[in-house]
Amino acid sequence: MPVAESTCLTDDLIVLINYQAFSQFVLNHWKTIDDDPLEIDTKANKLLLNIRKKIVIRPQLPNVNDYLEKVFTL
C-alpha cells in the first residue's frame, strides 16, 4: 500500500482501537511519479493537494511571483 494512501487508514485504525496501539510502516522501495505536480488533474497534482489538505495548509499552490517580489524588494 502506498504510504500516501495509508495515512487515512492509520487515523481510522487508531480511533477504532481507542488509541491503544499505533501502526508502523516500513518503506521498502521508492517509486517516482513522472507527472508534473503543477499540471491540474495529474496523479502528482492530486497527491500534492491531498498532502496539503492533510497537513492543513492552503490547497492552492503559492504563486512563485509572490515570493520573488518579496525577495527582490528587500
C-alpha positions as CSV (number, residue, x, y, z in Angstrom):
1,M,0.0,0.0,0.0
2,P,1.4,3.4,-0.9
3,V,2.3,5.4,2.2
4,A,0.5,8.5,0.9
5,E,-2.7,6.5,0.7
6,S,-2.2,4.8,4.1
7,T,-2.4,7.9,6.3
8,C,-6.2,7.8,6.5
9,L,-6.1,4.1,7.3
10,T,-3.8,4.8,10.2
11,D,-6.1,7.5,11.6
12,D,-9.1,5.3,11.3
13,L,-7.4,2.3,12.9
14,I,-6.2,4.3,15.9
15,V,-9.7,5.6,16.6
16,L,-11.3,2.2,16.2
17,I,-8.9,0.6,18.8
18,N,-9.3,3.5,21.2
19,Y,-5.7,4.7,20.9
20,Q,-4.3,1.5,22.5
21,A,-1.9,0.8,19.7
22,F,-0.3,2.6,16.8
23,S,0.6,1.4,13.3
24,Q,4.1,1.4,11.9
25,F,5.1,1.4,8.3
26,V,8.2,0.1,6.7
27,L,9.3,1.7,3.4
28,N,10.8,-1.0,1.2
29,H,11.1,0.8,-2.2
30,W,10.6,4.2,-3.9
31,K,8.5,4.7,-6.9
32,T,8.8,8.0,-8.8
33,I,5.8,9.8,-10.2
34,D,6.6,11.2,-13.6
35,D,3.7,13.6,-13.7
36,D,4.0,17.3,-13.2
37,P,2.5,18.3,-9.8
38,L,1.7,21.7,-11.2
39,E,-0.4,20.4,-14.0
40,I,-4.0,20.0,-13.0
41,D,-5.6,16.6,-12.6
42,T,-2.4,14.6,-12.8
43,K,-1.6,11.9,-10.3
44,A,1.2,14.0,-8.8
45,N,-1.1,17.1,-8.5
46,K,-3.8,15.1,-6.7
47,L,-1.2,13.6,-4.3
48,L,0.2,17.1,-3.7
49,L,-3.2,18.6,-3.0
50,N,-4.1,15.7,-0.6
51,I,-0.9,16.1,1.3
52,R,-1.5,19.9,1.6
53,K,-5.1,19.2,2.8
54,K,-3.8,16.6,5.3
55,I,-1.3,19.0,6.9
56,V,-3.9,21.8,6.9
57,I,-2.4,24.3,4.6
58,R,-4.0,26.2,1.7
59,P,-4.8,23.7,-1.1
60,Q,-3.9,26.3,-3.7
61,L,-0.3,26.3,-4.6
62,P,1.5,29.5,-3.9
63,N,2.5,31.7,-6.9
64,V,6.2,31.9,-7.3
65,N,6.0,35.5,-8.3
66,D,4.7,36.4,-4.8
67,Y,8.0,35.0,-3.3
68,L,10.1,36.7,-6.0
69,E,8.5,40.1,-5.2
70,K,9.4,39.7,-1.5
71,V,12.9,38.7,-2.2
72,F,13.7,41.4,-4.6
73,T,12.1,44.2,-2.6
74,L,14.3,43.6,0.5
